[in-house]
Amino acid sequence: MRILVTGKDGQVAQALAEQAKGHELVFAARPAFDLAQPATIEATVARVHPDLIVSAAAYTAVDKAESEPEIAMAINGDGAGALARAGAKIGAPIIHLSTDYVFDGNLDRPWREEDPTGPLGVYGATKLAGEQAVQASGADHAVVRLAWVYSPFGNNFVKTMLRLAETRDALNVVEDQQGCPSSALDIATAVLAVIDHWQRDGASKGVYHFAGTGETNWADFARAIFAESARHGGPTADVAGIPSSGYPTPAKRPANSRLDCTRFAETFGYRAPAWQDSLAIVIGRLLG
């Protein structure tokens, strides 16, 4: 199967490059492919003529989006819709990756797909617009919401903690935000599970949640990172938990980013490992 993957340097795209054996992956990236430039989207899809599209590229600078709402919407909202519509023209289904930021974080249990959305900032609002544009595109689609993504690639919380611990003995980390840490290596496996299911049984359109199994908060996540790092002789630091008010940011984060992934597991037959196990694999790769 020929698969067009957007976001060549992204965490999920790089994980897919490792795992997608038996498929032909074609990566689309700027300047030839630019989600803010619809003409490049149509031209790329027409040139590649993929059997399926993985929409992994996005504007992900959560805080910067507060001062750049137009470009964030052009990429995350309008661009996602244009990509899905281009796919619909040639009959290519799309797997579109979204985010927990479409929710306001006020629920006292893990979020289900049918729960009301209510993004707190520009980034979440533009990603929600992208979801809606993909759903309205006419393409067969799966919108897969993710949370707290990390990996051996790119920039992410795990790599930031390890880098900071190289020069600091103690760190303050927010402890009143809950979520499910998600390895991009597991996300790539999940995307391939969707593709295998579609090849076998046809597309199962809808919205799905996928995240690491189990939950934690940022401070305890940092502590787990340093505990695993210590096993490899890597950098460590003491972690002091602080409230979100002690670390103000331009964009407000959801207090509850936990995702209920039951629908994904029941539909596609894959559930992520415990987040601690996946973290050990990534730390091992970073420090091995």
C-alpha positions in Angstrom: 0.0 0.0 0.0 1.3 3.5 -0.9 0.8 5.8 2.1 1.2 9.5 2.1 2.5 10.7 5.5 2.5 14.4 6.3 5.0 15.8 8.8 8.3 14.1 7.8 10.2 15.2 10.9 7.4 14.7 13.4 7.5 12.1 16.2 4.8 9.8 14.7 6.1 10.1 11.2 9.6 9.0 12.2 8.1 6.2 14.2 6.1 5.1 11.2 9.3 5.2 9.1 10.7 2.5 11.4 7.7 0.3 11.6 5.8 0.4 8.4 7.3 -2.7 6.8 5.5 -3.9 3.7 4.1 -0.5 2.9 5.5 2.2 0.7 5.6 5.4 2.7 5.9 8.8 0.9 6.6 11.7 3.3 5.4 15.2 2.5 7.1 18.2 4.0 7.7 21.9 3.4 8.3 23.6 1.1 6.8 21.3 -1.6 4.0 20.4 0.8 2.7 23.2 3.1 -0.6 22.8 5.0 -1.0 26.6 4.9 -0.8 26.6 1.1 -3.8 24.6 -0.3 -2.3 24.4 -3.9 0.7 22.4 -2.6 -1.7 20.0 -0.8 -3.7 19.2 -3.9 -0.5 19.0 -6.1 1.2 16.6 -3.6 -1.8 14.3 -3.4 -2.3 14.3 -7.1 1.4 13.5 -7.7 1.7 10.8 -5.1 -1.8 9.3 -5.7 -1.7 7.4 -2.4 -3.9 4.6 -1.3 -4.2 6.1 2.1 -3.2 9.3 3.9 -1.8 9.7 7.5 -2.3 13.3 8.5 0.4 13.7 11.1 1.6 17.2 10.4 0.3 20.1 12.5 1.0 23.4 14.1 1.9 22.2 17.6 3.4 25.3 19.3 0.6 25.5 21.9 1.6 28.8 23.5 2.8 30.5 20.3 -0.6 29.8 18.8 -2.2 32.3 21.1 -0.4 35.1 19.2 -0.6 33.4 15.8 -4.2 32.2 15.6 -4.5 32.8 11.8 -1.5 30.6 10.8 -2.5 27.9 13.4 -6.0 27.8 11.9 -4.6 27.7 8.3 -2.5 24.7 9.2 -4.6 22.7 11.7 -8.0 23.6 10.5 -8.1 24.6 6.9 -5.1 22.6 5.9 -6.4 19.4 7.4 -9.7 19.8 5.6 -8.0 20.5 2.3 -5.9 17.3 2.7 -8.9 15.2 3.4 -10.8 16.6 0.5 -7.9 16.0 -1.8 -7.9 12.4 -0.6 -11.6 12.1 -1.2 -11.2 13.1 -4.8 -9.0 10.0 -5.4 -10.7 7.7 -3.0 -7.9 7.7 -0.4 -9.1 7.4 3.2 -7.4 9.5 5.8 -6.1 8.8 9.4 -6.1 12.3 11.0 -4.2 12.7 14.3 -5.7 15.1 16.8 -5.4 16.0 20.4 -6.8 15.9 24.0 -6.7 19.7 23.8 -10.2 19.7 22.1 -11.5 19.2 25.7 -11.6 21.7 28.5 -10.2 19.2 31.1 -13.0 19.7 33.6 -14.4 16.1 33.6 -13.6 13.8 36.6 -13.1 10.7 34.5 -11.2 9.8 31.3 -12.7 11.5 28.2 -14.8 9.5 25.8 -15.1 10.3 22.1 -18.7 11.4 22.4 -18.1 13.8 25.3 -18.7 17.5 24.6 -15.6 19.4 23.3 -14.6 22.8 24.6 -11.0 23.8 23.9 -9.4 26.3 26.2 -7.1 27.9 23.7 -6.2 28.6 20.1 -4.3 25.3 19.5 -7.2 23.2 20.7 -9.8 25.2 18.8 -7.8 24.9 15.6 -7.4 21.1 16.0 -11.1 20.8 16.7 -11.8 22.7 13.5 -9.5 20.3 11.7 -11.4 17.3 13.0 -14.7 18.8 11.8 -13.2 19.6 8.4 -12.0 16.0 8.0 -15.3 14.6 9.0 -17.1 16.9 6.5 -14.7 16.2 3.7 -16.4 13.2 2.2 -13.3 11.0 2.7 -13.4 7.8 4.7 -11.6 8.8 7.9 -10.5 8.0 11.4 -9.8 10.9 13.7 -7.5 9.7 16.4 -7.0 11.9 19.4 -3.7 11.6 21.2 -2.2 13.0 24.5 1.2 13.6 26.1 3.2 12.4 23.1 6.9 11.6 23.6 9.5 9.5 21.7 13.2 9.2 20.9 12.6 11.8 18.2 12.1 15.5 18.1 11.2 17.7 21.0 9.1 16.4 23.9 8.7 16.3 27.6 10.9 13.3 28.2 13.9 14.7 26.3 13.4 18.1 27.9 13.5 16.6 31.4 16.7 14.7 30.6 18.3 17.8 29.1 17.4 20.0 32.1 18.7 17.4 34.6 22.1 17.6 33.0 22.6 21.1 34.6 20.0 21.2 37.4 19.7 19.2 40.6 16.1 20.1 41.2 13.1 20.9 39.0 9.6 22.3 39.7 7.0 20.4 37.6 3.2 20.8 37.5 1.3 18.2 39.4 -2.3 19.2 39.1 -2.7 18.1 35.4 -3.5 14.5 34.7 -2.9 12.5 31.5 -1.8 9.4 29.8 1.8 9.5 28.5 1.9 8.2 25.0 4.9 6.9 23.1 5.0 7.7 19.4 6.3 4.2 18.9 3.0 2.9 20.2 1.1 5.5 18.2 2.8 4.2 15.0 1.7 0.7 15.9 -1.8 1.9 16.5 -1.9 3.7 13.1 -0.7 0.5 11.4 -3.4 -1.4 13.3 -6.0 0.9 11.7 -4.5 0.4 8.3 -4.5 -3.4 8.7 -8.1 -3.3 9.8 -9.2 -1.2 6.9 -7.3 -3.4 4.4 -9.1 -6.5 5.8 -12.5 -5.2 6.7 -12.9 -1.7 5.1 -12.8 1.7 6.7 -14.4 2.2 10.2 -15.2 5.9 10.1 -15.3 7.8 13.3 -13.4 9.5 16.2 -11.2 7.4 18.4 -8.9 7.9 21.4 -5.5 6.4 21.7 -3.0 6.9 24.5 -0.7 5.0 26.8 -2.4 2.7 29.3 -2.6 4.1 32.8 -2.5 7.7 34.1 -0.2 10.1 36.0 0.5 13.8 36.4 3.4 15.7 35.0 5.4 15.7 38.2 5.1 12.0 38.7 5.9 11.5 35.0 9.1 13.4 35.5 10.0 11.3 38.6 9.4 8.1 36.5 11.7 9.5 33.8 14.5 10.2 36.2 14.1 6.8 37.9 14.4 5.1 34.6 17.3 7.4 33.6 19.1 6.4 36.8 19.0 2.8 35.8 20.9 3.7 32.7 23.4 5.9 34.5 21.7 9.0 33.0 20.9 12.4 34.4 18.5 12.7 37.3 17.0 15.5 39.4 14.7 16.0 42.4 11.2 16.9 41.4 9.0 19.3 43.4 5.3 19.3 42.4 3.7 22.7 41.9 0.2 23.9 40.9 -0.4 25.1 37.4 -0.7 28.6 38.8 3.0 28.4 39.7 4.0 27.9 36.1 1.8 30.3 34.1 1.7 29.9 30.3 0.0 31.9 27.5 -2.2 28.9 26.8 -4.2 27.2 29.5 -3.7 23.5 29.7 -6.5 21.0 30.5 -6.4 19.7 34.1 -7.7 16.3 32.9 -6.2 15.0 29.6 -7.0 11.3 30.4 -8.5 9.5 27.4 -10.7 6.5 27.4 -9.3 4.2 24.7 -11.9 1.4 24.8 -13.4 2.1 21.4 -10.0 2.0 19.7 -9.1 -1.3 21.3 -12.4 -2.9 20.5 -12.4 -1.7 16.9 -8.8 -2.2 15.9 -7.6 -4.9 18.3 -4.7 -2.9 19.9 -4.3 -1.3 23.3 -1.1 0.5 24.2 1.2 -1.0 26.8 1.4 0.5 30.3 3.0 3.9 29.9 5.8 2.9 32.3 6.8 0.0 30.0 6.8 2.2 26.9 8.8 4.9 28.8 11.4 2.3 29.6 11.8 1.5 26.0 12.2 5.2 24.9 14.6 6.0 27.8 16.6 2.9 26.8 16.9 4.1 23.3 17.9 7.6 24.4 20.5 6.5 26.9 21.5 3.0 25.8 
